[in-house]
C-alpha cells in the first residue's frame, strides 16, 4: 500500500467521551483529528478549514450523519467519508454508502472498532489516491500513449483489459499477482478462468451492467484463483471503454489477502492481550465439549479473576494497567499446555479450558501453577506490581454437561474464593 502523508480528519460525534477516545486513538497513529459536537458545527468547520477525510456519526441530535452527507453531496463538496454507526444500524450504513460515503465502521461494546478504524481509514485514503491516479492516468492516455504505458507498468496494482471475456492486456504487476511469469501467459485466457467460481454470477452481472449502461464499478471484494491454484482475496474496480473500436473493460485489482487475515484476527482475538476473545472462546469450548462427550474425556474449566488489579490500575493509571494485563496473558499462556485455551472474558477476568485431563485433580495442578506464576512480582515501567488470582474450577461431566452451566459453576466457585479472602482456587460444590 502506498505511503500516506499526515492526514487531517474531522470527526462529528455528539458523545464527548467517545469523541475524545477516538481522537486520542487516531492521534497516537499520527493523524491530525478535530472534533465537532454535531453535524451543524461540523459543516461550519468544513467551510472554514481543510480536511482530507470525514468521520461522521449517524445518530446526532442536530443534523445527523445522513443529513451531513446529503448536504455535502448537494453542494458537490463531499470528502472521502466514513459513516460511524452503532450495532444494529448496518442498514443505515448501506444507505450512507449509496449516498456517497466510502465505507463504514460499527461501534461495538468491546471498542474493537478503534483498532479496525485505522485499517478502514488507510483503505479509503488509498482508494482516493488510486481514483486520483486513475484520473491522471486517463488524462495521460489522451495526451500520450507512451506516458500511459509507463504509468501502467509502474502501477503498484494489477491493471488489465479484457474484451469479449478474454484478456487482451495485463501489466507485469497484475501478471505477478495472478501467478504468471510474464503478461504473455495470460493473453487470450478467459477472464473467468481466474475468477473464483463462487463469484462468477456476480462478475457476469457486473460486466453485463457495465456493457449495457457504461460507466464504472467502484471497488468491490472478490476471490481470484491464481494460475498455481492458490486462492487470493482481491479488491477490484472496473470501467468500460472502447478498445480498438470494440467494447472492453479496464480493470484494476490488488491482493488484500494479508489485510483480510488481520481483520479476521481482530474479530477473534483480544487486541490488548492477544488472547482469544469471547467469540473464539465459545467456539473452542463447544468443539472441545463435543469431543469430550464423544470420547468420554474429562474437561476442566478455570474461571480466573485477578486480585488487587483494580488497586494497581487506579493508583498507577490505565497505561500501566494495560501493560500489566498483557504480561498476565503471557504468564497464563506459559502456565498451560499448548492444547489448552486461555481467553480474556473482559476487564481482569480470564477463563481457561483444560481440554483433556486424566482426572479432576489435574485442573487443580494447572490452577496452582497459574496462581504461583501470577503471585510473582510484575515490573511495569519502573513499578513493582503485586497481584494474584482467585480461580474457580468446574469439571465436565461432574458439574454440568453444557457450556453455560460449566461457566456459571466455575464463576460461583471463583466468588467463593474471593469471599474467603482472595487467592488460590476452589472446585465447584453445591454447598
N, C-alpha and C positions, 0 to 999 in steps of 0.2 A: 504494500500500500504506500502511496506517495506520502512524503513527509508533509504534515500540516503545520503552518505557522501559527503563532499565538492567535487565538480566536476570541473575539468579543461576542458574548452571549447575553441576551436579555431573557430573564425568566419571570413570567407573570404567574403569581401564586398568592392566594388570599390568606393562606395559613402561614403566619410568620415563622413558626418553628420549622416546618418543612422547608420553607424558603431559605432560611439560614443554613439548615443542614445540607441541602443540595448545593447551595452556593459554596460552602466550605469544601464539600466533597470535590467539586469541579475545580475550585481554585488550587487545591493540592495537586491537581493534574496539569496545571499550567494555563487554564482558561481564565479569561477576564469575564467576570459574571456580575451584571447589575440585576436588581430585582424590582419588580413593580407589584403593588398590593392588589391590583385588579386590572381588568382589560383597558379601562379608560386611561388610567395612569400610564399603562404600558404603551398605548398608542401615542400619547403625548411624548414619551421618551423616545419612541421610534422616530418621531418627527424632528426631534431636536438632536439626535446623535446617530452614530454609525454602528451597526451591529452586523455580524456575519451570520448569526443563527438565532432563531427564536424558539424558546421553550414556553409553551402556553398550557396552563391548567384548564381542564374542561369546565370545572364547576367553580365559577367565581360569581359573587353577588352582583357586580356591576360589569356588564359586558363580558360574557363568558368566552371560553376558548373558541367555540364555533363562530360567535359574533366577531371576534378579532380576525379570524381567518377570512370571513366573508367581507369585512370592511377593507382589509388589505388587498384582497383579490379585486374588489370593485375599483380600488384606486390604482391597481396594477403595480403594487409595491410589496407583494408577498415575498418575504425572505424564506430561505430554507427553514421549514418549521417542523417541530416535533410536538405532537399532542401528548400531554401527560394526563392520564385518566386513573380513576380508582378501579378496583376489581369489580367486574360486573358491567363495566362500561365499554367493552370491546366494540359494540355496535356503534357507539359514538365515535370511537377512534376510526372505524372504517368510513363513517360519514366524513370525518375530517380529511382522510386520505383522498376521498372523491373530490373534495373541495380544493385540494391543492397541497395539503400537508405531505411532507416527505416520509414520515414514519411516526411511530407512537411507542410509548412505554407505559406499562400498567403498574401503579403503585401496589406494593404488597406489604403486609404487616411485618415481615421479616426484613424489610428495607433492602432486599437484594437488588431492587431496581437501580439503586445508586451505583452498584458495581456494573450493571449491564448498560447503563446510560452512556458512559464514555464510548463503548463499542458502537452504540447506535449513532452518537454524535459524529464519530470518525467516519462511519459509513455514509451518513447524509452529506458531510462535508466532502468526502471523496466523490460521491455521486455528483455533487455540484461541480467539483473540479473536473470530472470527466465530461459533464454536459458542456462546460466552457471549452474544454479541449475539443469536443466534437464539433462545436460551432466554429471554432478556429480551424478545425480540420476541413469543414465544408467550405469555408472561405478560401482556404489554401488550394482546394481542388479546383475551384473556379479560376484561381489565379495561375496555378501551375501544377501540371500532372507530376512533375518531378518532386516538388515540395510535398505533395500528397503522399507519394511513395515513401519518402523519407520519414514522414510523421507516422505512417502506418507501421513501418518496420521498427521504429524506435519505441512504439507504444508498449507500456507495461501490461496491457490487456491483449487478449486474443481478439483479432479483427478478421472477419470472414465475409465473403459474399457468396450467396447461393442463388441460383436461377433454375427453374424447373425442378426444384427439390435436390439439386446436386451442387457440390462445392465448385465454384469457378475461381475463387481466390481465398487464400488464408495467409496471414503473416506468420513469421517464424515463432513469435510468442504463442499464437494460437496452436500451431503445429506441436510445439513442445507441451502445452497443456493437454493436448489430446493424445500424447504418447507417440507422435510421429517424429522421425529423424529429420525429415525435410517437408516443406509445404507440398512438394510434388506428390508425396504419398497419398495426400487427401484429395487431389484434384479429380473431379468426376465421381467421387464417392457420394452415395445418397446421404443427405443430412440425417435422415432417421436412423442411419447405422450408428451414429454417435449419441443420439438422444436416447435416454433410458426408456425402455418400453412403458413404464408407468406414466410417462409424460407425453407419449405420442398423441393421444387425443387432444390434450391441452395445446400442444405445439401446432397441430393441424388447425385448430380453431383460431389461434393467434395469427397463423400465416394466412388463412382464408380472410379473416377480418382485415388484415393489413393489405392484401391484394385488392379486396373489394373497396375498402374505404380509404386506403392510402394512409399516410401518417406514420406514427412510430409507436413502439411498445416500450413503456418505461421499465425499469429494472424489475425483473422477476427472478425467483429462485427455482432452479430445476436440478436434475441429475443428468450427467453425461456418462457414457461408457467409453473409456479410452480404448485405443487400439489393442492394448495388452489386457483388456477385460476389467481393469480397475474402475470402480465407480467413484465419481467425484461430485461434490456439490458445487454448483456454479451459480453466479448471477449473470443474467443475460438481458441485453437490451437490443432492440432491432428497429430499423427504419426502412421503409420501402422506397425504392428509387428505380431509375431506368439504367440498365447496364447494357451497353452496345445495342440500344434501341429496343430492348425487351424488359419486361418487369423483373425485378430482382429484389433481394433483401440484404441489407447491410447489417451485420450482427457484431456486437461487442460482447465479450464474456470474460469472466475471471474465475479462478478456482478459489472457493471460500470454504473448503473442507476443514482447514485448521480453525477458522473462526467458528464454524458450526460446532466443533468439538469443545471450544471454550464456552460457548453458550449452553451446550448440554451439560458441561461440568458445573456451571453456575447454577443450573436447575437442580442438581443432585447433591452438591457439596456445600457445606457451610463456608462462606467466604472468609471468615476470620480465622478459623482453626484448620480448615482443610479437611475436616472430618465429614463423613456422610451426614446429611441433614435429615429432617424428619421424613421427607418423601422417600429417600433411599433407604432409611432405616426400616420403614414399614414394608417396603418391597422385599428387603432381605429377610426380615423376620418371618414373613409369610412363607417365603421359599424354604427357610430352614425348618419352620414348624411343620410344613407339609412333608419334608424329608424325614423329620423325626417321627411323624405319625406312621409313615410307610415302613420305616426300618426299626421302629421301636427304640429310638435313641432317647437319651435324657438331654434336655436343653435347659440351660441356666440363663436367667435374665437378671442383670445387675442394674439397679436404678441408683445413680450417684448424684449427690448434691454437695458442692464444695462448702466446707466450713470456713467461716471468717473471710470469705471473699468480699462480701459487701463492705466490711471494715476497710480492707485494702483499697477497694475501688473508691470509697468515699474519701479516704484520707489522702491517697496518692494520685487520684484522678483517673479518668476513663482510659487515657492512653496507657498507663501502667496496667490498668485492669485488663485491657485488651491484650497486651503483650503477655500478661500472666496466663490468660485463657489459652493463648497459643502454645505456651510452654507446657501447660497442663495437658493439652491434647497430645503433645509429643510423648510425655511420660505414660499417658494412658495407652497409647499405641505400643509403647515399648513393654508394657506390663501384660499384654495379651498375645495370644497366638495369631499368626497370620490368617488363620482360618476364621478367627473371631471377628466381630464387628463392634466398633465403638463409635457412637454417634452423638452429636450435640443436639439436645432437645430444645435448647433455648436458654438464654441467661447463663447461669452457672450450673445447669443441670445436664448430665450426660447419662447415656444408657449403654450397657454392654450386653452382647449376646455371646454366650459360650455355646456354640452350635452343636457340639457332640462331645459329651463328657461321660466318663465311666460311671460316676456316682455323684450324688448331690453335693458331697463334700468337696468335690473339685472346684465348684463355683466359689466356695469359701476360700480355697487356696488362692484363686485369682483375686478375690476381694482383699485378702491380706496383702498380696503383692502390690496391688494398687494403693492401698492405704499407706504402706511403707514408703512407696515412691513419692506420694503426694505430701507426706509429712516432712520430707527433706526440704531445707530452705530453697527458695527461688531467689535468684539475684536478678532484679529487673531495674535497669537504668540507675544503678548505684544504690538501690534499696534492697534490703533483705526482707522477703515476704514469707510469712509462715501461715500456711493454711492446712487443711486436711480434707477428709471426705467422710460423709455418712453414706453408707451403702446398704440398700435393701435388696434382698435376693428372693426371687420366686423360681420354682422349678416345674418344668413340664415333664410328666403329666400330673405330678403330685398336687400342684397348686392351681391347675387350670389347663384347659385344652384349647383356649383361643387367645389371641393376642391381647385383646382388651383386658381380659381377666388377669393374665400374667403381668401386664404393666401395672394395673391397679394394685395388685397384691405386692409387687416389688416396691411400689411407691409407698404403700402402707407400712411395709417393713422399714423403709428408709426413715419415715417420720417417727417410727418407734425408736430408732437410733438417735434421732435428733432430740426426742423427748427425754432420753436418759442422759443427755449431756454432750451429744455430738461425738463423732469419731468412731471408727470401727464399722462393723457390719452385723446384720442380723437376717436370719431367714424368716420368711413369712410364716406366721402361725395365726390361727383364727382367734386366739385369745391373747 
